Amino acid sequence: PFEGVAWTPRPPQGAPQGCFACIAKPPALRQASPVLSPSSAVYLMESKSCKGDSLRPAVPCKHSVEKKTMTNPTTVIEIYPDTTEVNDYYLWSIFNFVYLNFCCLGFIALAYSLKVRDKKLLNDLNGAVEDAKTARLFNITSSALATFCIILIFIFLRYPLTDY
């Protein structure tokens, strides 16, 4: 199938010269002659070769000037918690809103719990975590103050102020 094709041995290849951007790109294909002669067939077979080949002239790396001034780039990988791990405190907020709504703190906790659910659906995990902390804070405050008031009411019912 390859009659008339002359194979030429490649010179031994060392480490390719140049930066990664130049080495990673395939060499540009040159225009082939319309008539395939044995010399052009050799050229076509060698066109996929490496930079170190003797058939292609050595091209200086165009990135060598940039290489000296460029700092080492760093990759930052941010790891976010899974959306299922962000607690929205929804049931606790409903309980506080219905039963222990001290100074409307249960309603505020419920509003933040709904914001957490919305932000989880939008994949805004940082905002969801912050709103979850706020909802938990309002739930704790509402539960603690309402429980304290209920305990005071029971104390005053057991021991009315007329006894003092």
PyMOL commands that set and color helices and strands:
alter all, ss='L'
color gray80, all
select helices_A, chain A and resi 20-24+38-46+64-69+83-85+90-98+102-121+125-158+161-163
alter helices_A, ss='H'
color red, helices_A
deselect
rebuild
show_as cartoon
